[in-house]
Amino acid sequence: MKFTGIIYKITPYKEKDAIINIIREDNISSLLVNRAFAQPSKHQDALHPISLCEFTTNEKNTKSLKDVKLLTNISKTHNLT
């Protein structure tokens, strides 16, 4: 499943994973990101708070992130960091 949303919180989970909270157009949701803090991480460039992203979840487990594409880093665009 694909959807667009804004990451508003990233919480470390276990050793290298994270749970991200996302504001979507119709609700707020959370996703598990496996190996979010591992080096190298394929999601590392997109996982920043206040970023507009396109998310793809696993088909069998819709609470687990499969892929993420950074659309806009809002915090850098508006000098929030």
N, C-alpha and C positions, 0 to 999 in steps of 0.2 A: 504494500500500500504506500502511495506517495502522498505527501502533504507538505505545506509550507507553514512555517511558524518562526517565532522569535525565541531564542534561548534566553531565559532569564535567570537560571541558576544551574550550577554544575556542582554536584556533591560527590566527593570521592567515595568509592564503594569497593571494599576488599583492597587488594594490593595495587592493581593496575586498572581497575574498571571505574566507571562513573555512572551516576544517574543524572540525566539532564531533565530539567523542567522546561516545558515549551508552552508559550502562549500561542494558541491557534485561533483562527477566525471564530470558531464556534465553541471552543472549550480550552481547558488547560490539561496538558497530559505530561506523562513522564516516560522516559525511555532508558533502558539499560544499554550502555555503550561498553562492550567488551574491549579490553586493551586500550582504553582511552589515554592512559598515562604511560603506556609502554613506548619504548624507543626502538625503532620508529613506529609511529601510529599513523594509519592511513586517514584518520579523522582529525588529526592534530591541527591542521590549518583552519578548519571550520568551527571547532568547538571553543567558542569564546562567548561570554555573556553579552547580551544585547547584540546578537548577530541574527540577521534574517537568513534562514537556510531552507533548503528543500530536503526533506527527510524521506528515506525509503526504509520501511521496516521489513523484517523477515515475514514470509507468507504464513508460516506455521506459528510463529510467535510474534505477534504484532507489538509486543512491548520491548522488543530487542531491535536495535538499530542495525541495518544492513549497510546503508550508505548515506552520506550527507554531502550536500553541495552548498558551499557558501555563496549566498547571493549578494549580501551587503553586510559589512561590519558597521552597524549603526553607531557604536560607541566611538569609533575612529572618525566617521563621517561628521559627527556632531561634537567632536573633542570632549568626549565623556571620560576618557582615560588619560 
